[in-house]
């Protein structure tokens, strides 16, 4: 009957939590908002963040809070809609929160950010990937614990230039949003780095034969091939290249960083490079966070759970290190202090993008993807 | 010149891939005037059969050439059985109905077969092992034409010659031509037209199976959806060459292959399909029955 004891204990703790939430607000609490889609079509993207913030805050309060002050959460729903996001933001401003974990969708985040900026509230999104949110420089109060959409292409280009040292590239894609987007960014970054892009073409996905375009790669004199797209075409390309005796470095994206690619392409896959999200599954904090979630909520955590967990930890840590909730001091701490999170040891750069977590380059070695450090 | 030669040979190889499938397409059309949209799916099923049987035989430790032979044989038998059954179930009851009914039935069969394989096998791409021998004498020129491409080319040529000779010079071929010209008249003079049509589907499906094994070996992968793309291309090739004509299907396939390959090489692969369809439209304007198609007078 030990299990029932545990269940009762968990119930008691959660009831106590709910009750403590109902108590009159203590003057000395630190208020943190959580905003995102908590209902509607995209609720599955937003609800895991609420759970993550609850778990972190529970642990912090159990350990005595920050400098003796308890942390209090304020949860607001925006359904990923920009017009509701501004309402949620206005509500959180009137609640006088210090920081907001959110929002979830890039559009909603953008519409809320101006309000937070005017009220000097730090905003940390676990999931908004639109590059301009940080790169525009408009929002010094904005941070995110996820890599922006263009991070893969930047990393791939950096890898091509610095590690592989290639001077010319053939860039191919499958004409789809994902593949073509990646290919266009690589082309743009490569050219600004002084790498010549000697071939830039889309091919038909699903076609049985790519030998003509492979001939064209050979004829272009490219020193390496970049593929933007998914693995079925990638495996035909590497196979037909190697069958023609062309042994050029082949660099691709997360659509190819898939075990199925290796299963299908077999020996032809050896040596292929692909970028993909860093592997955090073995991080002890991530393992613990997932286990805590299962214990408290009785299910596997959903999307962006670890990102939101890391975001909350980063905010708590920055407030702790700053020694106050002063806006400028906390922002300075966000940018300078590293914190151990389920995503690894992270901090933020000058524009608010995460350092220490993001994409890595992997290479197929001996039939499996190996992260290149 | 070297680049042109490479592109030309790559187009030839591509054309012979299309031709392997287009031959069965055009043959069925020649006899029963039905565009058998399920042909691409029979090709895909041939590939899957060879994958499964080949995998079983290989893991039982059999020698590679024997595995290749037996898995092609299994694919041929299985696909031929599929072709025979499809005709009996989906086309024969509609033979005297308007041609559109059989066409829609063919599209339905195509969808059913895709989904059957999707559910019974997998939605994932699977690796297709190459049991084809690596021809040593092609190794120095593999930049131009590799071993698998060469095997596909030779097979296509052989099948075209054998089919043409069979239809021209054998008794069965004569019965086929008679059925193609006029089913009722052929029946009146004692031709077993049901037998002839079944045989046509069996031969067409068997060819699709051979194509399935060879082309999947070349691509190195298989998926339930491969028949659709290949079927459309082969259909275009067959129409280009004159649907119903066997040398026409091969010629149409090569023209398609060369157009795509040279277009990709000298212009851009972004518009690969556009080149093929521009050529198709031009040829259909100038010669509505295709390059080698017979000019059939419409009876009013």
Interface residues (C-beta under 8 A of the other chain):
Chain A: X175 X201 X202 X203 X204 X206 X207 X208 X209 X211 X212 X213 X214 X215 X216 X218 X219 X231 X232 X235 X236 X239 X243 X244 X245 X260 X263 X264 X265 X266 X268
Chain B: X3 X6 X7 X10 X11 X13 X14 X17 X124 X125 X126 X127 X129 X142 X143 X146 X148 X149 X215 X218 X219 X220 X221 X223 X225 X226 X229 X230 X260 X261 X262 X264 X265 X268 X269 X270 X272 X273
